[in-house]
Amino acid sequence: MKLVSFAHGGQIHYGAVKNGKVVDLSARLSGQYPDIISFIAHDGKTVAESIVAQSSGDYDYSSLDLLPVVPNPGKILCVGLNYHDHVTEANNTIGNRKAPDRAMIFARWPESLTAHKKPILRPRVSQMLDWEAELLVVIGKPTGRYVPKSKVFDYIFGYSCFNEACLRDYQRHSSQINPGKNFEKTGASGPWMVTADEISNPMNLNIEMRLNGTVMQKANTSQMIHSIEATIEYITEWMPLKPGDLIATGTMGGVGFARTPPIFMRPGDIAEIEIQDIGILRNHIEDEPANLEK
């Protein structure tokens, strides 16, 4: 099942994509599952399957005001330096980088998210807006602590594409990279969330990033240094995960800052992330509005 979140009538809705249409599940199931996190947490997919099978759809997918696949996640955890070619290019460019023994984890916040077909915003304070193609994992059940690798996939609800766009200069202002990773409307997810039953092996998916049609990144998730299983086993050593939490699993070589000369995304550019068995996440780049001050 392919699931989307979208705005309609001043409310946040969620639904299932079917033949170019969207079945509005929130309109039918809001009493049981008021938002997509409760739908994920309480196995709403089982109830929804029969609804989707009997419906021809309520809206055209192409006309919807899409939101991030999970608009209100409790946690967004990201893995840094998780492909060897990205470690190498980062080390060659800025030095002092090596493959970490354990997954390198940092955090994003919901305000940094944006959706498929929505703009990724370049802020007025920086022009170093870079791309990062990543597989996004959506947690489906409370993990508790100490999930072993052998049980990790039991806790995953679905997957999506993620462009973990970041501002490289703000990422390097100090030893903490979070400022560069949390600018408003820079982390794009979509085009939808694909439920885990439709992905036979998430550790063998081709990923490609294109900027204005030119391939900039290309890899397979099998090339991760720290697998999905190892990453979640590590995270749950120190923190439990909850339904709707997101994990961005890291990017591969080919980012803009490591090129000669560097390439950064500019207004008018089109950024695409394509992941096998999921789809194509597409965003255009805009400068942020000039009137953001309070």
C-alpha contacts under 8 A as a table, 3 or more apart, distances in Angstrom:
res1	aa1	res2	aa2	distance
1	M	16	A	6.69
1	M	17	V	7.44
1	M	194	V	5.88
1	M	195	T	5.53
1	M	198	E	7.21
2	K	16	A	5.51
2	K	17	V	5.38
2	K	18	K	7.84
2	K	192	W	5.99
2	K	193	M	5.52
2	K	194	V	4.63
2	K	195	T	6.49
3	L	14	Y	7.05
3	L	15	G	5.59
3	L	16	A	4.50
3	L	17	V	6.11
3	L	69	V	7.52
3	L	192	W	5.55
3	L	193	M	5.09
3	L	194	V	6.50
3	L	195	T	7.78
4	V	14	Y	5.56
4	V	15	G	5.48
4	V	16	A	6.31
4	V	17	V	7.21
4	V	66	L	7.33
4	V	67	L	7.61
4	V	68	P	7.98
4	V	69	V	5.60
4	V	191	P	7.82
4	V	192	W	5.11
4	V	193	M	6.43
5	S	12	I	7.00
5	S	13	H	5.67
5	S	14	Y	4.25
5	S	15	G	6.53
5	S	36	I	7.53
5	S	66	L	6.10
5	S	67	L	5.28
5	S	68	P	6.58
5	S	69	V	5.51
5	S	70	V	6.85
5	S	71	P	7.19
6	F	12	I	5.83
6	F	13	H	5.26
6	F	14	Y	6.06
6	F	64	L	6.58
6	F	65	D	5.47
6	F	66	L	4.25
6	F	67	L	4.90
7	A	10	G	6.47
7	A	11	Q	5.62
7	A	12	I	4.69
7	A	13	H	5.90
7	A	64	L	7.54
7	A	65	D	5.47
7	A	66	L	6.42
7	A	67	L	6.85
8	H	11	Q	5.41
8	H	12	I	6.43
8	H	13	H	6.67
8	H	65	D	7.26
12	I	35	D	7.81
13	H	24	D	7.17
13	H	25	L	7.72
13	H	26	S	5.51
13	H	27	A	7.56
13	H	35	D	7.26
14	Y	24	D	6.26
14	Y	25	L	5.97
14	Y	26	S	5.45
14	Y	35	D	7.19
14	Y	36	I	6.17
15	G	22	V	5.95
15	G	23	V	5.26
15	G	24	D	4.46
15	G	25	L	4.66
15	G	26	S	6.56
16	A	22	V	5.36
16	A	23	V	5.18
16	A	24	D	6.85
16	A	25	L	6.92
16	A	52	V	7.10
17	V	20	G	6.49
17	V	21	K	5.68
17	V	22	V	4.48
17	V	23	V	6.46
17	V	61	Y	7.11
18	K	21	K	5.15
18	K	22	V	5.92
18	K	23	V	7.18
18	K	52	V	7.70
18	K	56	S	7.64
18	K	57	G	6.91
20	G	60	D	6.22
20	G	61	Y	5.57
20	G	62	S	7.48
21	K	56	S	7.40
21	K	57	G	5.07
21	K	58	D	6.68
21	K	59	Y	5.49
21	K	60	D	4.52
21	K	61	Y	5.00
22	V	57	G	5.05
22	V	58	D	5.75
22	V	59	Y	5.24
22	V	60	D	6.20
22	V	61	Y	5.61
23	V	52	V	6.41
23	V	55	S	6.84
23	V	56	S	7.38
23	V	57	G	4.36
23	V	58	D	5.24
23	V	59	Y	7.04
24	D	27	A	5.63
24	D	28	R	7.05
24	D	57	G	7.39
24	D	58	D	6.22
24	D	59	Y	7.81
25	L	28	R	5.22
25	L	29	L	5.77
25	L	30	S	7.69
25	L	48	A	7.09
26	S	29	L	5.03
26	S	30	S	4.84
26	S	33	Y	7.36
26	S	34	P	6.83
26	S	35	D	7.10
27	A	30	S	6.03
28	R	31	G	7.91
29	L	32	Q	5.45
29	L	33	Y	5.73
29	L	34	P	7.20
30	S	33	Y	4.84
30	S	34	P	4.19
30	S	35	D	7.00
31	G	34	P	6.09
32	Q	39	F	7.99
33	Y	36	I	7.10
33	Y	37	I	8.00
33	Y	38	S	5.08
33	Y	39	F	4.96
33	Y	42	H	7.79
33	Y	44	G	7.25
34	P	38	S	6.49
34	P	39	F	7.48
35	D	38	S	5.53
35	D	39	F	6.32
36	I	39	F	4.79
36	I	40	I	6.07
36	I	70	V	6.97
36	I	244	G	7.98
37	I	40	I	5.02
37	I	41	A	6.00
37	I	70	V	7.39
37	I	72	N	7.95
37	I	73	P	7.81
37	I	243	P	6.26
37	I	244	G	5.27
38	S	41	A	4.92
38	S	42	H	5.98
38	S	44	G	7.90
38	S	243	P	7.91
39	F	42	H	5.60
39	F	43	D	6.23
39	F	44	G	4.62
39	F	45	K	7.23
40	I	43	D	5.68
40	I	44	G	6.14
40	I	45	K	7.40
40	I	140	G	5.68
40	I	141	K	7.85
40	I	157	F	7.01
40	I	243	P	6.40
40	I	244	G	6.93
41	A	44	G	7.63
41	A	140	G	5.80
41	A	141	K	5.85
41	A	243	P	5.32
41	A	244	G	7.66
43	D	46	T	6.03
43	D	47	V	7.65
44	G	47	V	5.33
44	G	48	A	6.05
45	K	48	A	4.88
45	K	49	E	6.07
46	T	49	E	5.61
46	T	50	S	7.81
47	V	50	S	6.41
47	V	51	I	7.21
48	A	51	I	5.06
48	A	52	V	6.07
49	E	52	V	5.25
49	E	53	A	6.14
50	S	53	A	5.01
50	S	54	Q	6.32
51	I	54	Q	5.37
51	I	55	S	6.25
52	V	55	S	5.20
52	V	56	S	7.73
52	V	57	G	7.83
57	G	60	D	7.77
59	Y	63	S	7.46
59	Y	64	L	7.35
60	D	63	S	5.48
60	D	64	L	6.82
61	Y	64	L	5.56
66	L	115	A	6.12
66	L	116	H	6.65
66	L	117	K	7.65
66	L	118	K	7.82
67	L	70	V	7.72
67	L	71	P	6.28
67	L	114	T	6.72
67	L	115	A	4.92
67	L	116	H	7.39
68	P	71	P	4.99
68	P	113	L	6.50
68	P	114	T	5.49
68	P	115	A	4.37
68	P	116	H	7.24
68	P	188	A	6.99
68	P	189	S	5.51
68	P	190	G	6.74
69	V	115	A	7.26
69	V	160	S	7.82
69	V	189	S	6.13
69	V	190	G	6.05
69	V	191	P	7.91
69	V	192	W	5.99
69	V	193	M	6.03
70	V	73	P	5.94
70	V	244	G	6.62
71	P	110	P	7.18
71	P	113	L	7.88
72	N	110	P	6.42
72	N	244	G	7.93
73	P	76	I	6.82
73	P	110	P	6.60
73	P	244	G	5.39
73	P	245	D	5.29
73	P	246	L	6.85
74	G	242	K	7.62
74	G	244	G	6.89
74	G	245	D	5.64
75	K	107	A	7.71
75	K	108	R	7.62
75	K	109	W	7.15
75	K	244	G	7.99
75	K	245	D	4.95
75	K	246	L	6.23
76	I	107	A	5.78
76	I	108	R	5.19
76	I	109	W	6.25
76	I	110	P	7.48
76	I	245	D	6.07
76	I	246	L	4.73
76	I	247	I	5.87
76	I	248	A	7.56
77	L	105	I	6.50
77	L	106	F	5.91
77	L	107	A	4.73
77	L	108	R	6.34
77	L	246	L	6.19
77	L	247	I	4.80
77	L	248	A	6.29
78	C	105	I	5.56
78	C	106	F	5.34
78	C	107	A	5.87
78	C	108	R	7.23
78	C	247	I	5.58
78	C	248	A	4.56
78	C	249	T	6.13
78	C	250	G	6.69
79	V	82	N	6.52
79	V	103	A	6.25
79	V	104	M	5.39
79	V	105	I	4.86
79	V	106	F	6.63
79	V	247	I	7.63
79	V	248	A	6.15
79	V	249	T	5.15
79	V	250	G	4.81
80	G	103	A	7.26
80	G	104	M	5.13
80	G	105	I	6.31
80	G	106	F	7.43
80	G	249	T	7.85
80	G	250	G	5.47
80	G	251	T	7.47
81	L	84	H	7.43
81	L	86	H	6.29
81	L	87	V	5.43
81	L	99	A	6.53
81	L	100	P	7.36
81	L	104	M	6.93
81	L	250	G	6.61
81	L	251	T	7.26
82	N	86	H	7.43
82	N	87	V	7.43
82	N	99	A	7.39
82	N	103	A	7.31
82	N	104	M	7.89
82	N	224	M	5.50
82	N	225	I	5.08
82	N	226	H	6.24
82	N	249	T	7.42
82	N	250	G	5.28
82	N	251	T	6.57
82	N	252	M	7.25
83	Y	86	H	5.41
83	Y	87	V	6.41
83	Y	223	Q	6.29
83	Y	224	M	5.02
83	Y	225	I	5.51
83	Y	250	G	7.30
83	Y	251	T	6.59
83	Y	252	M	5.12
83	Y	253	G	7.13
84	H	87	V	5.02
84	H	88	T	6.21
84	H	99	A	6.87
84	H	223	Q	7.85
84	H	224	M	7.70
84	H	225	I	6.82
84	H	252	M	7.57
84	H	253	G	7.77
85	D	88	T	5.04
85	D	89	E	6.22
85	D	252	M	6.35
85	D	253	G	4.83
86	H	89	E	5.17
86	H	90	A	6.02
86	H	251	T	7.16
86	H	252	M	5.09
86	H	253	G	3.95
86	H	254	G	7.18
86	H	255	V	7.87
87	V	90	A	5.21
87	V	91	N	6.08
87	V	97	R	6.36
87	V	98	K	5.99
87	V	99	A	6.17
87	V	253	G	7.69
88	T	91	N	5.13
88	T	92	N	6.09
88	T	97	R	7.60
88	T	98	K	7.50
89	E	92	N	5.05
89	E	93	T	6.11
89	E	253	G	6.74
89	E	258	A	5.91
90	A	93	T	5.17
90	A	94	I	5.89
90	A	95	G	6.76
90	A	97	R	6.48
90	A	258	A	6.58
91	N	94	I	5.50
91	N	95	G	4.14
91	N	96	N	5.88
91	N	97	R	4.64
91	N	98	K	6.98
92	N	95	G	5.77
92	N	258	A	7.93
93	T	258	A	5.84
94	I	97	R	7.82
99	A	225	I	7.72
100	P	103	A	6.39
100	P	104	M	6.57
102	R	226	H	7.33
102	R	231	T	7.90
102	R	234	Y	7.49
103	A	226	H	6.07
103	A	230	A	7.95
103	A	231	T	5.91
103	A	234	Y	7.39
106	F	177	I	7.84
106	F	178	N	6.98
107	A	178	N	6.79
108	R	112	S	6.85
108	R	178	N	7.25
108	R	181	K	6.58
108	R	182	N	5.75
109	W	112	S	5.75
109	W	113	L	7.60
109	W	182	N	6.62
110	P	113	L	5.51
111	E	182	N	7.66
111	E	183	F	7.92
111	E	184	E	5.63
111	E	185	K	6.75
112	S	181	K	7.93
112	S	182	N	5.12
112	S	183	F	5.50
112	S	184	E	4.25
112	S	185	K	4.71
112	S	186	T	5.60
112	S	187	G	5.70
113	L	184	E	6.91
113	L	185	K	4.92
113	L	186	T	5.98
113	L	187	G	4.50
113	L	188	A	5.73
113	L	189	S	7.49
114	T	118	K	6.57
114	T	119	P	7.45
114	T	120	I	6.99
114	T	185	K	4.84
114	T	186	T	6.39
114	T	187	G	5.74
114	T	188	A	4.64
114	T	189	S	6.65
115	A	118	K	5.35
115	A	119	P	7.90
115	A	188	A	5.16
115	A	189	S	5.38
115	A	190	G	6.26
115	A	191	P	7.70
115	A	283	N	7.97
116	H	188	A	6.55
116	H	189	S	6.13
116	H	190	G	5.06
116	H	191	P	5.19
116	H	281	L	5.65
116	H	282	R	5.69
116	H	283	N	6.11
117	K	281	L	7.60
117	K	282	R	5.53
117	K	283	N	4.97
117	K	284	H	7.14
118	K	283	N	5.69
118	K	284	H	6.86
119	P	185	K	7.58
119	P	283	N	5.53
119	P	284	H	4.95
119	P	285	I	5.33
119	P	286	E	5.96
120	I	165	A	7.97
120	I	185	K	5.68
120	I	186	T	4.98
120	I	187	G	7.46
120	I	188	A	7.20
120	I	283	N	6.38
120	I	284	H	6.27
120	I	285	I	4.98
120	I	286	E	6.29
121	L	184	E	7.27
121	L	185	K	5.83
121	L	186	T	5.96
121	L	285	I	5.98
121	L	286	E	5.10
121	L	287	D	5.42
121	L	288	E	5.16
122	R	126	S	7.23
122	R	127	Q	6.84
122	R	129	L	6.39
122	R	186	T	7.88
122	R	266	R	7.41
122	R	267	P	7.52
122	R	285	I	7.02
122	R	286	E	6.06
122	R	287	D	4.69
122	R	288	E	5.69
123	P	126	S	5.85
123	P	127	Q	7.41
123	P	183	F	7.70
123	P	287	D	6.13
123	P	288	E	5.32
124	R	127	Q	7.58
124	R	287	D	7.11
124	R	288	E	6.77
126	S	129	L	7.31
126	S	167	L	6.92
126	S	169	D	7.37
127	Q	167	L	7.67
127	Q	264	F	7.27
127	Q	265	M	8.00
127	Q	266	R	7.66
128	M	166	C	7.99
128	M	167	L	5.30
128	M	168	R	5.58
128	M	169	D	6.51
128	M	257	F	7.88
128	M	264	F	5.63
128	M	265	M	7.52
129	L	165	A	6.73
129	L	166	C	5.67
129	L	167	L	4.74
129	L	168	R	6.70
129	L	264	F	5.32
129	L	265	M	5.43
129	L	266	R	7.56
130	D	165	A	5.51
130	D	166	C	5.45
130	D	167	L	6.29
130	D	168	R	6.89
130	D	255	V	6.79
130	D	256	G	5.69
130	D	257	F	6.90
130	D	263	I	7.75
130	D	264	F	5.23
130	D	265	M	6.01
131	W	163	N	6.36
131	W	164	E	6.42
131	W	165	A	4.55
131	W	166	C	6.73
131	W	255	V	6.18
131	W	256	G	6.87
131	W	264	F	7.84
131	W	265	M	7.44
131	W	271	A	7.99
132	E	162	F	7.93
132	E	163	N	5.32
132	E	164	E	4.96
132	E	165	A	5.65
132	E	166	C	7.89
132	E	209	M	7.94
132	E	250	G	7.91
132	E	251	T	5.48
132	E	252	M	7.61
132	E	255	V	6.46
133	A	161	C	7.59
133	A	162	F	6.08
133	A	163	N	4.97
133	A	164	E	6.55
133	A	207	I	7.34
133	A	208	E	7.19
133	A	209	M	5.90
133	A	217	Q	7.40
133	A	250	G	7.73
133	A	251	T	5.43
133	A	252	M	7.29
133	A	273	I	5.97
134	E	161	C	6.27
134	E	162	F	5.10
134	E	163	N	6.25
134	E	164	E	7.00
134	E	207	I	7.63
134	E	248	A	6.21
134	E	249	T	6.02
134	E	250	G	5.51
134	E	251	T	5.20
134	E	252	M	7.99
135	L	159	Y	7.01
135	L	160	S	6.21
135	L	161	C	5.26
135	L	162	F	5.98
135	L	207	I	7.98
135	L	221	T	7.92
135	L	248	A	6.06
135	L	249	T	5.71
135	L	250	G	7.36
135	L	275	I	7.56
136	L	159	Y	5.46
136	L	160	S	4.98
136	L	161	C	5.66
136	L	162	F	5.71
136	L	189	S	7.86
136	L	246	L	6.77
136	L	247	I	5.73
136	L	248	A	4.60
136	L	249	T	6.27
137	V	156	I	7.06
137	V	157	F	7.91
137	V	158	G	6.18
137	V	159	Y	4.79
137	V	160	S	6.73
137	V	246	L	5.66
137	V	247	I	5.02
137	V	248	A	6.37
137	V	249	T	7.43
138	V	156	I	6.00
138	V	157	F	5.62
138	V	158	G	5.14
138	V	159	Y	5.86
138	V	160	S	7.94
138	V	243	P	7.60
138	V	244	G	5.85
138	V	245	D	5.94
138	V	246	L	4.89
138	V	247	I	6.64
139	I	142	P	7.94
139	I	155	Y	5.97
139	I	156	I	4.58
139	I	157	F	5.39
139	I	158	G	7.20
139	I	241	L	7.26
139	I	242	K	6.51
139	I	243	P	5.03
139	I	244	G	5.38
139	I	245	D	5.35
139	I	246	L	6.40
140	G	155	Y	5.39
140	G	156	I	5.00
140	G	157	F	4.24
140	G	158	G	7.58
140	G	242	K	7.17
140	G	243	P	4.48
140	G	244	G	6.32
141	K	155	Y	5.20
141	K	156	I	7.20
141	K	157	F	7.70
141	K	241	L	7.86
141	K	242	K	5.97
141	K	243	P	4.96
142	P	155	Y	7.42
142	P	240	P	7.13
142	P	241	L	5.71
142	P	242	K	4.39
142	P	243	P	5.96
143	T	147	V	6.74
143	T	155	Y	6.64
143	T	236	T	7.43
143	T	240	P	5.58
143	T	241	L	5.29
143	T	242	K	6.49
144	G	147	V	7.36
144	G	236	T	7.14
144	G	239	M	7.77
144	G	240	P	4.67
144	G	241	L	6.72
145	R	236	T	4.84
145	R	237	E	5.82
145	R	238	W	7.06
145	R	239	M	6.35
145	R	240	P	5.13
146	Y	233	E	6.38
146	Y	234	Y	7.91
146	Y	236	T	5.09
146	Y	237	E	4.91
146	Y	238	W	7.99
147	V	151	K	6.43
147	V	152	V	6.37
147	V	232	I	7.31
147	V	233	E	5.25
147	V	236	T	6.09
147	V	237	E	7.59
148	P	151	K	5.54
148	P	152	V	6.47
148	P	229	E	7.91
148	P	233	E	5.50
149	K	152	V	5.31
149	K	229	E	4.81
149	K	230	A	6.04
149	K	232	I	7.62
149	K	233	E	5.70
150	S	153	F	7.68
150	S	229	E	7.50
151	K	154	D	5.58
151	K	155	Y	7.50
152	V	155	Y	5.70
152	V	156	I	7.15
152	V	228	I	7.99
152	V	229	E	5.59
152	V	232	I	6.74
152	V	233	E	7.14
153	F	156	I	5.26
153	F	229	E	7.41
156	I	196	A	6.73
157	F	195	T	5.79
157	F	196	A	5.48
158	G	193	M	6.12
158	G	194	V	5.34
158	G	195	T	4.04
158	G	196	A	4.42
159	Y	193	M	5.48
159	Y	194	V	5.32
159	Y	195	T	6.46
159	Y	196	A	6.68
159	Y	278	I	7.62
160	S	189	S	6.58
160	S	190	G	5.76
160	S	191	P	7.37
160	S	192	W	6.27
160	S	193	M	4.85
160	S	194	V	6.30
160	S	278	I	6.52
161	C	189	S	5.59
161	C	190	G	5.47
161	C	191	P	7.14
161	C	273	I	6.56
161	C	274	E	7.10
161	C	275	I	6.51
161	C	278	I	7.27
161	C	279	G	7.58
161	C	280	I	7.43
161	C	281	L	6.22
162	F	187	G	6.97
162	F	188	A	5.54
162	F	189	S	4.59
162	F	190	G	6.83
162	F	248	A	7.13
162	F	273	I	7.22
162	F	281	L	7.48
163	N	186	T	7.95
163	N	187	G	5.70
163	N	188	A	5.07
163	N	189	S	6.63
163	N	273	I	6.78
164	E	181	K	7.66
164	E	186	T	7.00
164	E	187	G	4.80
164	E	188	A	6.68
164	E	248	A	7.86
165	A	181	K	7.27
165	A	186	T	5.35
165	A	187	G	5.58
165	A	188	A	7.66
166	C	171	Q	7.62
166	C	180	G	5.42
166	C	181	K	4.92
166	C	182	N	7.40
166	C	183	F	7.41
166	C	186	T	6.71
166	C	187	G	7.88
167	L	170	Y	5.62
167	L	171	Q	6.18
167	L	180	G	4.61
167	L	181	K	6.66
167	L	183	F	7.70
168	R	171	Q	4.91
168	R	172	R	6.49
168	R	180	G	6.03
168	R	257	F	7.44
169	D	172	R	5.29
169	D	173	H	6.47
169	D	180	G	7.02
170	Y	173	H	5.28
170	Y	177	I	7.40
170	Y	179	P	5.75
170	Y	180	G	4.38
171	Q	174	S	7.45
171	Q	176	Q	7.19
171	Q	177	I	4.33
171	Q	178	N	6.50
171	Q	179	P	5.84
171	Q	180	G	3.90
171	Q	181	K	6.73
172	R	175	S	6.76
172	R	176	Q	7.44
172	R	177	I	6.25
172	R	180	G	7.57
173	H	176	Q	7.73
173	H	177	I	7.77
174	S	177	I	7.12
176	Q	179	P	7.61
177	I	180	G	5.87
177	I	181	K	6.70
178	N	181	K	5.03
178	N	182	N	6.21
179	P	182	N	5.49
179	P	183	F	7.00
180	G	183	F	6.59
182	N	186	T	7.33
182	N	187	G	8.00
183	F	186	T	6.02
185	K	188	A	7.39
188	A	281	L	7.88
188	A	283	N	7.66
189	S	192	W	7.56
189	S	281	L	6.91
190	G	193	M	6.51
190	G	280	I	7.56
190	G	281	L	5.25
191	P	279	G	6.57
191	P	280	I	6.15
191	P	281	L	4.90
191	P	282	R	7.50
192	W	278	I	7.89
192	W	279	G	7.96
193	M	278	I	7.80
194	V	198	E	6.78
194	V	199	I	7.69
194	V	278	I	6.30
195	T	198	E	5.89
195	T	199	I	7.39
196	A	199	I	5.37
196	A	200	S	7.82
197	D	200	S	6.95
198	E	277	D	7.95
199	I	202	P	6.09
199	I	277	D	6.75
201	N	204	N	5.60
201	N	205	L	7.34
202	P	205	L	5.93
202	P	221	T	7.18
203	M	220	N	7.87
203	M	221	T	5.05
203	M	222	S	4.98
203	M	227	S	7.27
203	M	228	I	7.49
204	N	220	N	6.11
204	N	221	T	5.30
204	N	222	S	5.08
205	L	220	N	5.30
205	L	221	T	5.33
205	L	222	S	7.30
205	L	275	I	6.62
205	L	276	Q	5.40
205	L	277	D	7.58
206	N	218	K	7.45
206	N	219	A	5.86
206	N	220	N	4.30
206	N	221	T	6.54
206	N	275	I	5.74
206	N	276	Q	5.26
207	I	217	Q	7.76
207	I	218	K	5.64
207	I	219	A	5.36
207	I	220	N	5.75
207	I	221	T	7.32
207	I	273	I	7.25
207	I	274	E	5.77
207	I	275	I	4.55
207	I	276	Q	6.58
208	E	215	V	6.94
208	E	216	M	7.60
208	E	217	Q	5.45
208	E	218	K	4.42
208	E	219	A	6.66
208	E	273	I	5.83
208	E	274	E	5.23
208	E	275	I	6.54
209	M	215	V	5.84
209	M	216	M	5.60
209	M	217	Q	4.89
209	M	218	K	6.50
209	M	271	A	7.35
209	M	272	E	5.64
209	M	273	I	4.57
209	M	274	E	6.41
210	R	213	G	5.26
210	R	214	T	5.05
210	R	215	V	4.34
210	R	216	M	5.50
210	R	217	Q	7.11
210	R	271	A	5.92
210	R	272	E	5.08
210	R	273	I	6.53
211	L	214	T	5.24
211	L	215	V	6.55
211	L	216	M	6.65
211	L	269	D	6.95
211	L	270	I	5.81
211	L	271	A	4.79
211	L	272	E	6.46
212	N	269	D	5.99
212	N	270	I	5.03
212	N	271	A	6.46
213	G	270	I	7.81
215	V	218	K	7.31
216	M	254	G	5.56
216	M	255	V	7.13
217	Q	252	M	6.78
217	Q	253	G	6.31
217	Q	254	G	4.83
217	Q	255	V	7.07
218	K	252	M	7.39
218	K	253	G	7.85
218	K	254	G	7.81
219	A	223	Q	7.18
219	A	252	M	6.64
220	N	223	Q	5.74
220	N	224	M	7.93
221	T	224	M	5.61
222	S	227	S	7.77
224	M	227	S	5.74
224	M	250	G	7.92
226	H	229	E	7.92
226	H	230	A	5.75
226	H	231	T	6.03
227	S	230	A	5.12
227	S	231	T	6.04
228	I	231	T	5.15
228	I	232	I	6.20
228	I	249	T	7.12
229	E	232	I	5.47
229	E	233	E	6.06
230	A	233	E	5.11
230	A	234	Y	6.09
231	T	234	Y	5.15
231	T	235	I	6.17
232	I	235	I	4.97
232	I	236	T	6.03
233	E	236	T	5.43
233	E	237	E	6.49
234	Y	237	E	5.27
234	Y	238	W	7.46
235	I	238	W	5.81
235	I	239	M	5.94
235	I	240	P	7.57
236	T	239	M	4.76
236	T	240	P	5.19
236	T	241	L	7.04
237	E	240	P	7.92
241	L	245	D	6.56
242	K	245	D	5.72
252	M	255	V	7.71
254	G	258	A	7.25
254	G	259	R	7.54
255	V	258	A	6.05
255	V	259	R	7.24
256	G	259	R	5.57
256	G	262	P	5.50
256	G	263	I	4.59
256	G	264	F	5.61
257	F	262	P	4.82
257	F	263	I	6.21
257	F	264	F	7.07
258	A	262	P	6.13
259	R	262	P	4.56
259	R	263	I	6.55
260	T	263	I	7.94
265	M	269	D	6.40
265	M	285	I	6.99
266	R	269	D	5.70
266	R	285	I	6.11
266	R	286	E	7.23
266	R	287	D	8.00
267	P	284	H	7.51
267	P	285	I	4.64
267	P	286	E	4.43
267	P	287	D	5.97
268	G	284	H	6.30
268	G	285	I	5.51
268	G	286	E	6.48
269	D	284	H	5.66
269	D	285	I	5.38
270	I	282	R	7.02
270	I	283	N	5.79
270	I	284	H	4.48
270	I	285	I	6.46
271	A	282	R	5.80
271	A	283	N	5.30
271	A	284	H	6.15
271	A	285	I	7.63
272	E	280	I	6.47
272	E	281	L	5.48
272	E	282	R	4.52
272	E	283	N	6.52
273	I	280	I	5.60
273	I	281	L	5.06
273	I	282	R	6.65
274	E	278	I	7.61
274	E	279	G	5.65
274	E	280	I	4.31
274	E	281	L	6.32
275	I	278	I	5.50
275	I	279	G	5.71
275	I	280	I	6.69
276	Q	279	G	6.59
289	P	292	L	6.35
